[in-house]
Amino acid sequence: KNRKLTASSGNLHGFMAEDYNQLNWPLPKMFGKEKYAYSMIDIDDPRYIKECALMSQKLIRLQYDQQIIDNRWRNMYKSLLDAEHRQATLSENAPTKTRDLLVKEVASCLKSLLELQTQKDMYEEEIKKVYERCDAIKATIKKENDLEDLR
């Protein structure tokens, strides 16, 4: 049974992957099916079956890795907010060593967050490339079907 999301969710090509129906572990459910579960490419034209199967495998791997990066990004963002809060609420008569330590912690969290954001953007770009290729294949198939209908 193939399930798809609505087009408004931004997922135009993916069916729900089978492992989200079979496995009962927390990672897929933790972040929501609308974001990660729909990774099976929906093109079934015999000329593109192998390419779409490879794209589905790539998409599954990318989205699994993206879940991990998203989780690490969220945790680092929470750490950054916590460090900034501690820095902002530090008393006026706190020692300079404590102030310097908090400044270094905020800088470290910010640097790590920027690195994770770069990785996150890289994964999103790769997923976008897969979807663009799917758009091109579907446009080709639609054009061929329209030409067949004109005959």
Secondary structure, DSSP 8 states (H G I E B T S, - for coil): ------GGGT-SSEEE-THHHH---HHHHHH-HHHHTEEEE----GGGHHHHHHHHHHHHHHHHHHHHHHHHHHHHHHHHHHHHHHHHT--TT--HHHHHHHHHHHHHHHHHHHHHHHHHHHHHHHHHHHHHHHHHHHHHHHHHHHHHHH-
